[in-house]
Amino acid sequence: MAIDAVESAEDYLERILMLEEAGKKEIHAVDLANSFGYSKASISVALHKLEEKGYVALGLKSQLYLTPSGYEIARAVYTKHQIIGSWLTSIGVSEEQAYKDACRIEHVISDESFEALRQVYEAKHHEKQ
């Protein structure tokens, strides 16, 4: 199955955010290539498209930065990933499978359905505390 262009773009933006949050000070195309297991050439093509759309910017040393609009998309996708993955593990799905499935679901779930799932998940999570 081919990866949808929107899904692929969201995955790249999300991964940049994840690398930032993991404490990586400078993120380069090679970091993305290594984290996905893709060639640097295919990463470069995708990053060029993201730059054209205004989602990423390149620094003087070719480091990648999320623009405000890129960050907004990355944060929304990452939040979905975390909540869906946590919800699936809470109902008994193995952590590895839950986060693989969350990576697929995060791109296709409607805002309405995700918001309902998030509210239920957060209500249950707060009950346990």
Secondary structure, DSSP 8 states (H G I E B T S, - for coil): ----HHHHHHHHHHHHHHHHHTT-SS--HHHHHHHHT--HHHHHHHHHHHHHTTSEEE-TTS-EEE-HHHHHHHHHHHHHHHHHHHHHHHTT--HHHHHHHHHHHHHHS-HHHHHHHHHHHHHHHHHH-
